[in-house]
Amino acid sequence: MTLSMKPSLVLQKLRAGQHVVCFKSNLADARVVEIAALSGFDCIWLDQEHIGQDWSILAAQIWAAQAQNKDTLVRVPRGSYSDYVKPLELNASGIMVPHVMGPEDARNVVRMTRFHPVGIRAIDGGNADGAYTAADFKQYLQDANRQRFVILQIEDPEPLEQLEEIAQIDGFDMLFFGPGDFSQAIGAPGEMDHPKIKAARHRVVEVARKFGKFAGTTGSLETLEDYQKMGYQFLSLGADVVGLSRYCAELMAGFYQRKQDGAASGYYNA
């Protein structure tokens, strides 16, 4: 029996001109990924740039999303080719490479993450993405190039000068604007309404669409419509740690308010 690679939901929707909504998971429990997938998010963003998830945790999180027919995006650390291809071999739907600084940097990412004839990614085929050798070898190479996405993250001012050259490179699918690090790089940490951030956000989506690439960024329900009108098809809306932190803070605020009200009335002595 020959098995084939499961198509990417993200790519399917993007190629059809639809919007994709993503959720970021910082926590290690695969059940968090499953909850997000059950809630209806198309894609769950897993992070190895800032979070020390080991490979077994990452594998379990990918399985949890796949069980609900949803995609996973792994933001990789800047490192060797193994750092880039291991998430793909675990059958992540795509990877995102942070702080891409120019055309040669982008070409190097493509070389390491795509198979022939696009790149020279190291071949194994004995892992989850190759159905543990049960996939037809040549079909596996084609599917990995076609059904797995590579995202380049633009979060510094430097690559903006060569963004059109970057966008014309074959072998990657999306330019993703990262406003957080960009704000720091321009000397305005956290000032998301800074004119330079607004200009960069427009520039990234404009160039991506001009050269047939998709555009992604982070956002909120408040900015969702505006970013979609700009042309962003892929939007990450929130994270598990944000939701949990707010929920805990709301509970404790309510607790202290009731304690204060009870003390004032003489009924709360705890």
KEVEXLUM-924968 format. One line per field, with one value per residue (C-alpha): residue in three letters; y, x, z; residue number from 1. Coordinates in Angstrom, 1 decimal, m for minus. Example, Ala and Ser with C-alpha at 12.3 -4.5 7.8 and 13.67 -1.06 7.14 Angstrom:
2
res	[Ala Ser]
v	[m4.5 m1.1]
u	[12.3 13.7]
w	[7.8 7.1]
n	[1 2]
***
This chain:
270
res	[Met Thr Leu Ser Met Lys Pro Ser Leu Val Leu Gln Lys Leu Arg Ala Gly Gln His Val Val Cys Phe Lys Ser Asn Leu Ala Asp Ala Arg Val Val Glu Ile Ala Ala Leu Ser Gly Phe Asp Cys Ile Trp Leu Asp Gln Glu His Ile Gly Gln Asp Trp Ser Ile Leu Ala Ala Gln Ile Trp Ala Ala Gln Ala Gln Asn Lys Asp Thr Leu Val Arg Val Pro Arg Gly Ser Tyr Ser Asp Tyr Val Lys Pro Leu Glu Leu Asn Ala Ser Gly Ile Met Val Pro His Val Met Gly Pro Glu Asp Ala Arg Asn Val Val Arg Met Thr Arg Phe His Pro Val Gly Ile Arg Ala Ile Asp Gly Gly Asn Ala Asp Gly Ala Tyr Thr Ala Ala Asp Phe Lys Gln Tyr Leu Gln Asp Ala Asn Arg Gln Arg Phe Val Ile Leu Gln Ile Glu Asp Pro Glu Pro Leu Glu Gln Leu Glu Glu Ile Ala Gln Ile Asp Gly Phe Asp Met Leu Phe Phe Gly Pro Gly Asp Phe Ser Gln Ala Ile Gly Ala Pro Gly Glu Met Asp His Pro Lys Ile Lys Ala Ala Arg His Arg Val Val Glu Val Ala Arg Lys Phe Gly Lys Phe Ala Gly Thr Thr Gly Ser Leu Glu Thr Leu Glu Asp Tyr Gln Lys Met Gly Tyr Gln Phe Leu Ser Leu Gly Ala Asp Val Val Gly Leu Ser Arg Tyr Cys Ala Glu Leu Met Ala Gly Phe Tyr Gln Arg Lys Gln Asp Gly Ala Ala Ser Gly Tyr Tyr Asn Ala]
v	[0.0 3.4 6.4 10.0 13.2 14.9 18.2 21.4 23.1 26.5 26.2 24.9 27.9 30.5 29.2 29.5 33.1 32.5 33.8 31.7 32.2 31.0 30.6 30.7 28.0 28.7 26.0 22.5 20.5 19.0 19.3 23.1 22.6 20.2 22.7 25.5 23.1 22.0 25.7 26.1 27.7 26.6 26.5 26.3 28.2 26.3 28.1 26.9 30.3 31.5 28.3 25.3 22.6 19.3 17.2 14.7 17.6 19.1 15.7 15.3 18.9 18.2 14.9 16.7 19.2 16.5 14.6 17.5 18.0 21.2 22.5 23.4 26.1 25.8 28.9 27.5 28.9 30.4 27.5 24.6 22.9 20.2 22.9 23.7 20.3 18.3 20.0 19.1 15.5 15.4 16.4 20.0 21.7 24.5 26.4 30.1 31.4 34.5 37.6 37.0 39.8 39.7 37.8 35.5 34.7 33.8 31.7 29.8 29.0 27.7 25.6 23.9 23.3 22.3 19.2 19.0 20.8 23.8 23.1 20.5 19.6 16.6 13.5 10.8 9.7 7.5 9.9 11.0 13.2 10.4 7.9 6.1 5.0 3.9 6.9 6.7 8.3 10.6 11.5 12.3 14.8 16.5 16.6 18.0 20.9 21.4 20.6 22.1 25.8 27.9 31.4 34.1 36.5 40.2 41.9 44.2 47.4 46.1 43.6 46.2 47.7 44.4 43.1 42.9 40.7 38.5 38.1 37.0 34.0 30.7 28.1 29.9 30.8 33.7 36.9 37.4 40.8 40.8 44.2 43.4 43.0 45.6 48.2 47.5 47.6 51.1 52.3 52.4 49.2 48.4 51.4 49.5 52.6 54.1 55.5 53.3 50.2 51.2 51.8 48.5 46.6 48.0 47.4 43.7 42.9 45.1 43.3 39.9 40.2 41.8 38.8 36.0 35.4 35.3 37.8 37.1 39.0 39.1 41.0 41.2 41.1 44.9 45.0 41.9 43.7 46.4 43.9 41.7 44.7 45.5 42.0 39.9 36.4 34.8 36.3 35.0 36.1 35.5 33.0 30.5 32.4 35.6 33.9 32.1 35.1 37.3 34.6 34.2 38.0 38.4 35.6 37.2 40.7 39.3 37.5 40.6 42.7 40.3 40.2 43.9 44.1 41.4 43.1 46.4 44.7 42.5 39.2 38.3 37.3 35.0]
u	[0.0 1.4 0.3 0.3 0.9 m2.2 m2.8 m2.4 m5.6 m3.8 m2.6 m5.9 m7.7 m5.1 m4.9 m8.7 m8.5 m9.9 m8.7 m6.9 m7.0 m4.2 m3.8 m0.4 0.3 3.1 2.2 3.5 0.3 m1.0 m4.5 m4.2 m3.6 m6.5 m8.8 m7.8 m8.3 m11.7 m12.7 m12.3 m8.8 m7.4 m3.8 m2.0 1.3 3.9 7.1 10.7 12.4 11.4 10.2 12.2 9.8 11.5 10.8 8.4 6.2 6.2 5.3 2.4 1.1 1.3 m0.6 m3.3 m3.9 m3.9 m6.5 m8.9 m7.8 m6.0 m2.6 0.4 3.0 6.3 8.4 11.9 15.1 17.7 20.1 21.2 19.2 18.2 16.4 14.4 13.6 12.9 9.4 8.6 9.7 7.4 4.7 4.1 2.2 4.7 7.6 8.3 11.8 12.3 14.4 15.0 17.4 17.9 17.7 20.7 19.3 15.9 17.6 19.5 16.2 14.7 17.8 17.5 13.8 12.8 13.6 14.9 14.4 13.7 16.3 18.6 16.8 18.3 16.2 15.1 11.6 11.4 9.5 5.9 5.9 7.0 4.6 7.6 8.7 5.2 4.9 6.1 9.5 9.2 5.6 6.8 9.3 6.7 4.1 6.6 7.3 3.7 1.7 4.0 4.5 7.6 7.1 9.7 9.3 10.0 10.6 13.5 13.9 16.9 15.1 12.5 15.0 15.4 11.8 10.9 14.0 13.1 9.5 10.6 12.5 10.8 10.3 8.6 4.9 4.4 5.9 4.9 5.2 6.3 5.4 6.8 10.5 10.1 9.0 12.2 14.4 13.2 13.6 9.9 9.3 5.6 4.4 2.2 0.7 4.1 4.2 7.1 5.3 2.2 4.3 6.1 2.9 1.5 4.8 5.0 1.5 1.9 5.1 3.8 0.7 2.6 4.9 2.3 3.2 0.7 0.9 0.5 0.8 m0.4 m3.6 m6.7 m10.4 m10.3 m7.7 m8.9 m11.1 m8.5 m5.7 m7.9 m8.8 m5.0 m4.6 m3.5 m5.0 m3.2 m3.8 m2.7 m5.3 m4.2 m2.4 m3.1 m1.0 m2.9 m6.3 m5.2 m3.5 m6.6 m8.9 m6.8 m6.6 m10.4 m11.0 m8.7 m10.1 m13.6 m12.4 m10.8 m13.8 m16.2 m13.8 m13.8 m17.6 m18.0 m15.7 m17.6 m20.9 m19.4 m20.2 m16.8 m14.2 m11.9]
w	[0.0 m1.0 1.1 0.0 2.0 3.4 1.7 3.7 4.7 4.9 1.3 0.1 1.5 0.5 m3.1 m3.3 m2.3 1.2 4.6 7.1 10.9 13.1 16.9 18.7 21.3 23.8 26.2 26.0 26.4 23.2 24.6 24.1 20.4 20.3 22.0 19.5 16.6 17.9 18.2 14.5 13.9 10.6 11.8 15.2 15.5 17.5 18.4 18.7 18.4 21.8 23.5 24.5 23.3 22.9 19.8 21.5 22.7 19.2 17.7 20.0 19.2 15.5 16.0 18.0 15.2 12.5 14.4 13.9 10.3 11.0 10.1 12.2 11.6 13.4 13.8 13.8 15.4 13.2 12.9 10.7 8.1 10.7 12.7 9.6 8.3 11.5 12.0 8.4 9.0 12.0 9.5 10.4 7.6 7.4 8.9 9.5 9.5 11.6 10.8 7.1 6.2 2.5 m0.8 m0.2 3.3 1.6 m1.1 1.6 3.4 0.2 m0.6 2.8 2.9 m0.6 m2.5 m6.1 m8.5 m6.2 m3.4 m2.0 1.3 3.0 2.2 4.7 3.9 7.0 9.2 9.5 6.5 4.3 5.9 7.4 3.9 2.8 0.5 m3.1 m3.0 m6.0 m5.1 m1.6 m2.9 m5.1 m2.3 0.2 m2.3 m3.1 0.1 2.8 3.1 3.9 5.4 5.6 8.4 7.8 11.1 10.5 8.4 6.4 4.1 3.1 0.7 m1.2 m0.6 m4.3 m5.0 m2.0 m3.2 m6.7 m5.3 m6.1 m3.4 m0.5 m0.1 2.2 3.6 7.2 8.8 12.5 14.0 17.5 16.6 13.9 16.5 18.5 15.5 14.6 18.2 19.1 21.1 21.3 19.4 16.9 15.4 14.6 11.0 10.1 11.2 9.3 6.2 6.5 7.0 3.8 2.0 2.9 1.7 m1.5 m2.6 m1.6 m3.8 m6.6 m7.0 m6.3 m2.7 0.2 3.1 6.8 10.0 13.6 14.5 16.7 16.1 16.1 13.3 11.4 8.8 8.1 7.5 5.3 3.2 2.8 1.3 4.3 3.9 6.9 10.3 13.7 16.3 19.8 21.9 24.7 27.3 26.6 27.2 30.3 31.8 31.2 32.6 35.8 36.2 35.8 38.4 40.9 40.3 40.9 44.0 45.6 44.7 46.4 49.4 49.6 49.3 51.9 54.3 53.9 54.8 57.6 55.9 54.5 57.1 55.2]
n	[1 2 3 4 5 6 7 8 9 10 11 12 13 14 15 16 17 18 19 20 21 22 23 24 25 26 27 28 29 30 31 32 33 34 35 36 37 38 39 40 41 42 43 44 45 46 47 48 49 50 51 52 53 54 55 56 57 58 59 60 61 62 63 64 65 66 67 68 69 70 71 72 73 74 75 76 77 78 79 80 81 82 83 84 85 86 87 88 89 90 91 92 93 94 95 96 97 98 99 100 101 102 103 104 105 106 107 108 109 110 111 112 113 114 115 116 117 118 119 120 121 122 123 124 125 126 127 128 129 130 131 132 133 134 135 136 137 138 139 140 141 142 143 144 145 146 147 148 149 150 151 152 153 154 155 156 157 158 159 160 161 162 163 164 165 166 167 168 169 170 171 172 173 174 175 176 177 178 179 180 181 182 183 184 185 186 187 188 189 190 191 192 193 194 195 196 197 198 199 200 201 202 203 204 205 206 207 208 209 210 211 212 213 214 215 216 217 218 219 220 221 222 223 224 225 226 227 228 229 230 231 232 233 234 235 236 237 238 239 240 241 242 243 244 245 246 247 248 249 250 251 252 253 254 255 256 257 258 259 260 261 262 263 264 265 266 267 268 269 270]
***
